[in-house]
Amino acid sequence: MLVFEGLTPFALFDEIFDNLPADYEQRTFNRILIPIDNPSRVTFYNMESNLAYEAEVSGISPEMIDLLAYNEEQDYYSAELLAFGDRLHYMPVEEMEVAYMDYLIERLPNSLFIDRFFEDTSEVDVRRDGDVTRYIDLTSEMRINEKTNILTFNRQLSSRDTLTLSSIAENSYRELLRVENWTQETHFHHYNRERNLATFRRYIDGWPVFGPNGEGALEISVTPNGLTYLRVPLAVVQTPIAPVEDSYTKTLESGRDLRMQLAESGVDLDTVQNLRIGLTWRTSEESSRVVHFEPDWYLMIDGQWQRLHAVLNTKGGM
């Protein structure tokens, strides 16, 4: 089973289909079940709408299956399918030991984005208001919060045309490549149709990054005429710092223990839309150039990712 964070349109994978019907191109999925004994017969699931699609595909070889399922360089954990209200999630059978991580970070300079977003920098008006520096021309505004190191960009572009979901994903990713300087992976996480907003998330060693100021999330909005909105954190990891202690890990709950904690604390399991183990961004008190990453369970409730302990404390849990 391959798990996708965001709903993904079939059109992005049209190369594995011999004849993808046009009316299926913009349908979406977020799970793929590939039978090991017959990898050409694949089932696609949309877990939000409870729809399944079976298809004959090409290009998935036994060697690719072996790389996914039996890669000696990857860590594997036993998982089981558990119900959280009406939703099913694959959860770890046992407790997990996940390493803390420390990294040196770099704060990207403002000038890097001024040159990328403004064709004529001589016409840019610079204004400062407290912690926020604003760069403005006739059609665009870039704001940089010097305290949180978060950049937001808005451009006035009107268009009566609309983009397909696959075009939005492709164009958003193309804009991401123009501005992203993260040294590890960045993955598509979510698309909000009402706001026309694609969200991407940064990863470290396979774990998604979360932070108090949204340090792990990038947001992009595009139209047929181009980029209209961008939010990007300017602090990026550079060099890992070796842990001082050999046993520098944190024990995280198994799926059943986690579900029991939530139920005992009065959390309505039907409100839990998603669950992930992630890394919490914590800036070092000794140096602003050092960030500690602490493993935590994260839950999506009402469309927002929250730490497990924050959810439990809100409901009176310990």
LOPATOR-587162 format. One record per residue (C-alpha): x, y, z; chain. Coordinates in pm, 1 decimal, always signed. Each point is the difference from the previous one (the first is absolute). Layout:
LOPATOR-587162
X|Y|Z|A .
...
This chain:
LOPATOR-587162
+0.0|+0.0|+0.0|A .
+141.6|+337.3|-105.1|A .
-132.9|+295.5|+200.0|A .
-23.1|+348.9|-153.4|A .
-39.9|+297.8|+230.5|A .
-222.2|+195.8|-237.7|A .
-270.3|-100.1|-245.9|A .
+180.4|-58.6|-329.7|A .
-162.6|+18.6|-347.1|A .
+43.6|-298.6|-231.6|A .
+122.9|+230.4|-277.8|A .
+332.9|+43.2|+182.4|A .
+66.8|-372.3|-51.6|A .
-137.0|-40.2|-350.7|A .
+324.8|-163.3|-117.3|A .
-84.1|-323.0|+188.5|A .
-341.3|-31.2|-167.1|A .
-45.2|-130.3|-352.7|A .
-335.4|+173.5|-49.5|A .
-103.7|+236.1|+279.3|A .
-358.6|+121.3|-65.1|A .
-27.2|+377.0|-19.0|A .
-265.4|+13.3|+271.4|A .
+240.0|-174.8|+239.8|A .
+289.8|+241.3|-44.9|A .
-111.8|+240.2|+274.2|A .
-131.3|-264.5|+237.9|A .
+221.4|-42.9|+303.4|A .
+149.1|-264.1|+228.8|A .
+224.1|-8.3|+308.4|A .
+73.1|-374.0|+34.5|A .
+136.4|-257.2|-245.3|A .
-15.6|-374.0|+66.7|A .
+251.3|-194.8|-211.9|A .
-20.9|-382.0|+31.4|A .
+350.1|-142.3|+27.0|A .
-94.3|-306.3|-207.2|A .
-173.9|+204.7|-272.4|A .
+132.1|+358.5|-8.6|A .
-177.4|+78.3|-327.0|A .
-342.8|-18.2|+168.0|A .
-18.0|+304.7|+226.1|A .
-275.0|+143.4|+220.1|A .
-20.4|+374.9|+62.1|A .
-190.4|+127.8|+304.2|A .
-144.1|+337.9|+86.5|A .
-35.3|-31.2|+377.7|A .
-197.3|+323.8|+32.1|A .
-276.6|-96.6|-241.0|A .
+31.9|-378.7|+65.4|A .
+46.5|-73.9|-370.5|A .
+220.8|-269.0|-150.1|A .
+126.3|-38.0|-357.3|A .
+158.7|-313.3|-144.1|A .
+223.1|+27.6|-302.0|A .
+246.6|-186.3|-216.7|A .
+324.0|+198.1|+1.1|A .
+338.8|-34.8|-162.9|A .
+347.3|+97.3|+109.2|A .
-9.4|-145.4|+353.4|A .
+266.5|-269.2|+0.2|A .
+81.3|-264.4|+264.6|A .
+326.5|+186.5|+56.7|A .
-192.5|+315.3|+93.2|A .
-213.3|-201.3|+245.4|A .
+312.4|-146.8|+158.5|A .
+147.0|+347.5|+38.6|A .
-311.5|+119.4|+182.2|A .
-68.6|-306.8|+214.3|A .
+342.0|-151.6|+68.6|A .
+245.7|+288.7|+2.4|A .
+266.5|-76.1|+262.9|A .
+78.5|+371.1|+34.5|A .
-355.7|+77.5|+116.4|A .
-150.8|-47.4|+345.2|A .
-322.9|-201.2|+0.1|A .
-264.4|-15.4|+273.6|A .
-293.3|-239.9|+43.5|A .
-329.4|+180.7|-58.5|A .
-367.4|-81.0|+35.2|A .
-317.4|+162.2|-123.8|A .
-183.6|+171.9|+287.3|A .
-330.4|+186.4|+5.1|A .
-9.0|+355.6|+133.0|A .
-370.6|+70.2|-17.4|A .
-107.5|-62.9|-359.3|A .
+353.9|+32.8|-137.2|A .
+260.5|-276.1|-35.4|A .
+370.1|+67.1|+51.9|A .
+310.0|-217.1|-17.3|A .
+161.1|+25.2|+344.1|A .
+309.3|-157.5|+160.0|A .
-65.2|-326.2|+185.6|A .
+263.2|+74.9|+262.9|A .
+160.9|+304.6|+157.6|A .
+253.5|+174.4|-222.8|A .
+341.0|+138.7|+84.4|A .
+57.7|+311.6|-209.9|A .
+323.2|+197.4|+15.6|A .
+28.7|+361.4|+104.9|A .
+196.0|+205.9|-252.5|A .
+202.4|+318.9|+21.3|A .
+90.7|+212.9|-301.6|A .
+185.1|+316.2|-82.8|A .
-226.4|+227.8|-200.4|A .
+46.3|+281.9|-247.7|A .
-226.9|+301.5|-33.7|A .
-39.7|+84.3|-368.3|A .
+62.5|+368.7|-86.9|A .
-285.7|+229.5|-98.4|A .
+185.3|+103.4|-315.5|A .
-29.8|-353.6|-138.2|A .
-377.9|+37.5|-29.8|A .
-5.9|+367.4|-97.4|A .
+186.5|-88.8|-319.1|A .
-231.4|-294.9|-68.6|A .
-333.1|+176.1|+50.8|A .
+63.8|+351.3|-133.0|A .
+116.6|+56.1|-357.3|A .
+102.8|+362.0|+61.7|A .
+136.3|+31.4|+353.4|A .
+45.1|+376.8|-44.0|A .
-379.1|+37.6|+17.3|A .
-33.9|-194.3|+325.2|A .
-106.9|+203.7|+301.4|A .
+140.0|-132.1|+330.4|A .
-194.9|+63.5|+320.2|A .
+56.7|-122.5|+353.9|A .
-265.2|-51.2|+265.4|A .
+131.1|-156.1|+319.8|A .
+129.5|-350.0|-80.0|A .
-141.2|+7.4|-354.3|A .
+184.4|+126.7|-307.7|A .
-220.3|+68.1|-304.7|A .
+113.8|+15.6|-363.4|A .
-264.3|+151.2|-229.1|A .
-40.4|+87.3|-366.1|A .
-310.6|+73.9|-208.3|A .
-133.4|-357.1|-6.0|A .
+186.1|-197.6|+267.5|A .
+85.3|+4.7|+368.4|A .
+252.2|-214.4|+184.2|A .
-4.1|-4.9|+381.1|A .
+276.4|-146.0|+213.5|A .
-48.9|-46.0|+372.0|A .
+352.1|+42.7|+137.8|A .
-99.4|-164.7|+329.4|A .
-158.9|-318.1|-134.3|A .
+201.0|-4.5|-327.8|A .
-315.7|-57.3|-204.7|A .
-40.0|+152.9|-346.9|A .
-339.2|+62.3|-160.6|A .
-48.1|+125.7|-355.0|A .
-317.1|+129.2|-168.3|A .
-44.5|+98.4|-364.4|A .
-308.7|+144.6|-166.4|A .
-81.1|-219.2|-298.8|A .
-349.6|-36.4|-138.4|A .
-120.3|-283.0|-220.9|A .
-340.1|-130.7|-106.5|A .
+150.0|-335.7|-89.0|A .
+49.8|-283.7|+245.5|A .
+263.0|-270.5|+33.1|A .
-60.3|-372.0|+32.6|A .
+112.3|-162.8|+322.6|A .
+293.3|-168.9|-173.6|A .
+110.3|+334.5|-151.6|A .
-22.8|+165.4|+342.2|A .
+221.6|-273.4|+146.0|A .
+253.5|+27.4|-282.6|A .
+9.8|+382.6|-2.5|A .
+18.0|+19.9|+379.4|A .
+291.1|-241.2|+5.4|A .
+174.1|+199.0|-272.0|A .
-32.8|+315.6|+211.0|A .
+123.1|-194.1|+303.3|A .
+321.3|-89.5|-180.2|A .
+67.0|+369.6|-60.1|A .
+3.3|+87.6|+370.2|A .
+66.0|-315.7|+201.6|A .
+351.7|-36.7|+143.9|A .
-69.2|-281.4|+246.5|A .
+287.8|-248.8|-7.7|A .
-224.5|-306.8|+37.0|A .
-336.5|-103.3|-144.1|A .
-312.5|+213.4|-34.4|A .
-333.5|-172.3|-73.6|A .
-346.3|+107.5|-109.7|A .
-237.3|-24.4|+298.7|A .
-335.7|+158.7|-74.1|A .
-205.3|+208.6|-241.0|A .
-278.1|+230.4|+123.6|A .
-246.3|+53.3|-285.8|A .
-183.7|+288.1|+169.2|A .
+321.2|+199.5|+45.5|A .
+176.5|-138.5|-309.4|A .
+295.2|-73.1|+230.0|A .
+252.5|-283.4|-35.4|A .
+198.3|-93.2|+310.4|A .
+339.2|-169.8|-9.0|A .
+190.2|-124.8|+305.0|A .
+369.4|-37.0|+71.9|A .
+144.7|-332.6|+117.1|A .
+309.8|-118.8|+186.3|A .
+100.6|-365.6|-36.6|A .
-353.0|-91.0|-105.6|A .
-179.5|+185.1|+283.3|A .
-216.4|+309.8|-65.5|A .
+105.6|+322.1|+174.2|A .
-240.9|+208.1|+210.1|A .
+66.8|+316.2|+198.4|A .
-165.1|+268.6|+212.9|A .
+25.5|+250.8|-286.2|A .
-66.1|-246.0|-279.8|A .
+370.2|-51.7|-69.8|A .
-67.1|-320.2|-193.0|A .
-281.3|+118.0|-229.9|A .
+5.8|+180.0|-335.5|A .
-319.4|+134.6|-157.8|A .
-47.4|+86.1|-367.4|A .
-290.3|+132.7|-204.3|A .
+13.0|+11.3|-380.4|A .
-233.3|+108.1|-281.0|A .
+32.5|-42.6|-380.3|A .
+190.3|+331.8|+3.9|A .
+253.4|-106.2|+263.8|A .
+79.9|+17.4|+370.1|A .
-236.0|+205.7|+216.9|A .
+95.5|-104.0|+354.2|A .
+296.1|-160.3|+173.6|A .
+98.0|-71.3|+357.9|A .
+347.0|-140.2|+64.2|A .
+215.4|-30.9|+316.0|A .
+344.8|+152.6|-52.2|A .
+185.2|-220.8|+251.6|A .
+134.0|-321.9|-157.1|A .
+198.3|-286.1|+150.5|A .
+361.6|-42.2|-101.7|A .
+229.1|-224.9|+204.5|A .
-117.4|-270.2|+244.6|A .
+154.7|+8.7|+346.3|A .
+80.8|-339.8|+150.6|A .
-194.7|-73.5|+322.8|A .
+198.1|+10.6|+322.1|A .
-156.7|-318.9|+137.2|A .
-19.1|-334.2|-180.0|A .
-359.5|-55.0|+117.7|A .
-126.6|+334.3|-128.8|A .
-345.8|-129.8|-92.3|A .
-360.5|+50.1|+106.5|A .
-254.0|-275.4|+53.7|A .
-328.4|+65.5|-181.5|A .
-327.2|-177.0|+65.1|A .
-126.8|-296.0|-201.2|A .
-315.6|+53.1|-200.6|A .
-223.5|-175.5|+253.2|A .
+150.8|+191.1|+294.8|A .
-42.1|+326.9|-185.1|A .
-363.9|-73.2|-80.5|A .
-66.9|-94.8|+363.2|A .
+160.8|+323.8|+127.2|A .
-218.9|+206.0|-229.3|A .
-317.9|-183.4|+99.4|A .
+75.5|+21.5|+372.6|A .
+67.4|+373.8|-31.4|A .
-338.1|+61.2|-160.2|A .
+120.9|+62.6|-354.9|A .
-267.2|-79.1|-259.2|A .
+181.5|-247.1|-227.1|A .
-225.0|+101.6|-290.8|A .
+174.8|+340.4|+2.2|A .
+343.6|-155.1|-62.9|A .
+52.8|+43.3|-373.6|A .
+359.3|-123.1|-17.0|A .
+293.5|-107.5|+216.6|A .
+373.8|+22.0|-54.1|A .
+325.4|-26.4|+188.6|A .
+183.8|+325.3|-60.6|A .
+290.1|+210.0|+121.1|A .
-66.3|+312.3|+208.8|A .
+225.5|+296.7|-80.8|A .
+154.1|+151.6|+314.6|A .
+257.0|+277.6|-30.3|A .
+287.4|-42.7|+245.2|A .
+13.0|+240.8|+293.7|A .
+380.8|+9.6|-30.4|A .
+24.1|+81.4|-372.2|A .
-253.0|+117.2|-257.9|A .
+197.3|-196.2|-259.1|A .
-78.6|-333.8|+166.0|A .
-338.0|-174.2|-16.1|A .
-108.0|-302.8|+202.0|A .
-249.4|-235.1|-164.0|A .
-211.9|-198.0|+246.8|A .
-211.3|-298.4|-116.6|A .
-372.5|+31.1|+78.3|A .
-333.8|-143.0|-105.5|A .
-199.1|+253.8|-204.1|A .
-374.0|-6.5|-62.6|A .
-197.1|+190.6|-261.1|A .
-321.5|+136.0|+153.3|A .
-217.4|+258.7|-176.7|A .
+257.7|+16.1|-277.6|A .
+283.5|+100.6|+235.9|A .
+296.4|-209.8|+114.7|A .
+37.2|-9.1|+378.6|A .
+243.3|-173.7|+234.7|A .
-147.3|-290.6|+193.1|A .
+72.9|+156.1|+338.4|A .
-166.8|+325.7|-103.1|A .
-313.6|-195.3|-97.1|A .
+0.8|-195.6|+325.9|A .
+55.5|+310.9|+211.0|A .
-285.8|+178.4|-173.5|A .
-228.9|-287.7|+95.3|A .
+135.1|-24.4|+354.8|A .
+241.5|-283.7|-64.6|A .
+341.5|-32.8|+156.2|A .
